[in-house]
Amino acid sequence: MEPDSIAGLDSKLLDSKQATGQPKLEIKQSRIGLWDFFEEIEVDRARFALAPLLQKLHEVAECLPYLARMFKDVLSVPGCAGLMMIYVATQLGEAIVPAFSIWFQGQFLSITQAAIETRTVDKERLFFIATGQLACTVAEFFLARIQRKVSTPLNGRIRRWWALHCFHAHARLDHPTFMKSDVKRQLNEIADNYWGQSVIWCTLDLVFGLVSIFMKLVAQALVLVQVLRGQRDGPLLVILTLASEGIVHAARLPFFQPVRVWLAKNVNADYTRMRGWKDVITYNGYRKEFVAGNLAEHATSEYKKAAARVGDDDSEWNELEFDILWPLPSIWSVFNQPLLQLPQFAFILRAAQSPTSIPLSLASLSLVQDAAREFAWSFRVIVNSTWNIESRLTSVKRMYEVVEIVNEIPDGKVPFPEEASQIRHGVALEFRNVSFKYPGTDRYTLRDISFSVGPGQLCVIVGANGSGKSTILKLVTRLYDPDEGVILLGGHDIRTLKLHDLRQALSVLFQDYTIFPLSIRDNIAMGDPSSSDDDDRILRAAKLAGADTVVDKLPEGYNTYLEPSVSIQYSGVREGQTTFTGRKVDYKPLKEAAGIKPSESTELSGGQMQRLAVARTFMRSVVQEDSTVGLLLFDEPSAALDPAAEHDLFERLRNLRGNKTMLFSSHRFGNLTKHADLIMYMDDSGIRESGTHDELLKADGEYAKLWKLQAAAFV
Ligand SMILES: Nc1ncnc2c1ncn2[C@@H]1O[C@H](COP(=O)(O)OP(=O)(O)OP(=O)(O)O)[C@@H](O)[C@H]1O
């Protein structure tokens, strides 16, 4: 289907673009398979605009200091300087050796020519040339081998250093900053790993490659001059060869290939449904409900119906994209070959006109042409690589910028507490007229919240789903800062306290707690990194949280990984495939030999997982007698626990009363609320009622209503 322009689409935007000196744009729409394809077309695009070239140069210049810094950093990585010197030396060797090879080839041709003409051979020279040629071949072989040998450990060392840099760049970011889409993009960019090669290695390789090819160009030019010396009509042949190669290559040079900006949108509902069903049967996360819902037959029939309606158009976008990126060759490509043979034609014609003026032998003719072609090719490689260098260097710049991203939550300066004894028996918490909207939203999640909890007191927040209970806990931990009002801990505005100290004084269990893809031991230990080697403490935390009985039943106990990040790798041969000897491939013996269970991950129930999460919280706050924690925050800590486990948990926590300040968000009444010093009932972003259990029952408001509702269920 021929593209047709969408009249009036975004015309306002186009006007404003023109006003700022940008080329005028038109958007063309076409249908490719089941996709609507939109592409920007620069209407008045100059064939070769200088401005983008200058812009590119400017960007490259901006990146150069980062490149210098990268070289300095890489050289300071232990063991890299020596390897890098060897690597550079081999690159230079690879640049020069081909020129020598061409020179020896020329010498060989001239000695052959002399032998034919004079019937004598200068044996010494012939031996010298043969040795030289052999030496070149051997040198090329060894240079390539050495380069390969050196590049593996060099890349490895750089990659390790680089991985640490990236790890630090990721680890230092706070929650709102990490969630920003442009930061995510930037982090993704620096994490790019091209088949095990980091951005740094690719950049180094590109820079060295450029230097090497430039040297090759110079060496080839010198050889060409040497070969041409004394050859009449040689320069004419060189010019003709370079011109014909130049014309053919020029069309492929990046200046003449416009940057294509496009998007494609699927417009077929059946295709979307087909893909949806395919995901349902493919991914782990859907399997439980898929099986429980008895969906196999339904899924197959729905998929079949959708596939039938889609018919032959079911190509994936990347199949279709190939045709866009690599369109059919143009008619001009037919003329490439004759164009490349132009020099020979010219020579034949010249030979026909005046045979005596042709001094070059056929051998020299071919040598000169080969050298000129190599020269043209090297030139093209240089242009292409230089064209890409800007994007490579920009990656280097970004990788250094990423560690300078300013966190959204600024650090405070005041150490907290001044003395550990100040918070040993809990710490006071106060919200003063706090209002808060989540970044990117217009609605207040909390509006004008004020309350205060004394040291060692127990406070429970209850209320409807989405009323803002968890958000209060997030603000105390400074995952976010309020838009208005102040939060005080021990009388200090928490924004003034050092973030590390603040978080050290808190212990928090979120509702959507995470079990990290680490061993159970590590998962519990990270509750208190300072005693992560203390197995006794880990065991005690697990026991107090009721997690010990769960862990003891696992074959690998505390070393169990619930969701390992590294999965087992299998050969590409399919289970059940028949081998040459007629054997059916079966992985079972291999699995048994390797001690692999049928399922690679270990599943725990929701309540068992919650016990692990509670154990992590206890690691720092409950187990440790000399705990530096003054405030415990729990968001629905018992949501998944059975009644006995919940009772035990609350019993333990109640024993801490007077020793720690505790703030709970909960939907459960009774166990906790009866003992609370303060209950806050939240609704619609604000605190509607507050007081003790008895006070709120007397008030007979919403809390009393909910309490009676829950109590009635047990009558
Ligand atoms: N990261 C976020 N970005 C935007 N809005 C959010 C975010 N997290 C929560 N919200 C919104 O803020 C409101 C309060 O959420 P919050 O989790 O504090 O409620 P909650 O009282 O703890 O609810 P529940 O009882 O269901 O746990 C909800 O409307 C929720 O949709």
The ligand as an ORCA input file, in Angstrom:
! r2SCAN-3c Opt
* xyz 0 1
  N       3.651      4.956     44.256
  C       2.418      5.487     44.170
  N       2.137      6.371     43.184
  C       0.920      6.926     43.094
  N      -0.095      6.661     43.927
  C       0.114      5.795     44.932
  C       1.386      5.156     45.094
  N       1.311      4.346     46.162
  C       0.049      4.469     46.644
  N      -0.654      5.337     45.908
  C      -2.047      5.758     46.126
  O      -2.123      6.409     47.388
  C      -3.312      6.071     48.051
  C      -2.987      5.582     49.459
  O      -2.278      4.380     49.354
  P      -1.766      3.593     50.630
  O      -0.985      2.414     50.162
  O      -1.120      4.502     51.588
  O      -3.163      3.102     51.241
  P      -3.456      2.129     52.462
  O      -4.362      2.844     53.373
  O      -2.201      1.601     53.046
  O      -4.235      0.978     51.707
  P      -4.364     -0.599     52.045
  O      -5.257     -0.723     53.224
  O      -5.016     -1.167     50.824
  O      -3.009     -1.099     52.288
  C      -4.013      5.050     47.185
  O      -5.053      5.704     46.482
  C      -2.970      4.557     46.224
  O      -3.533      4.278     44.962
*
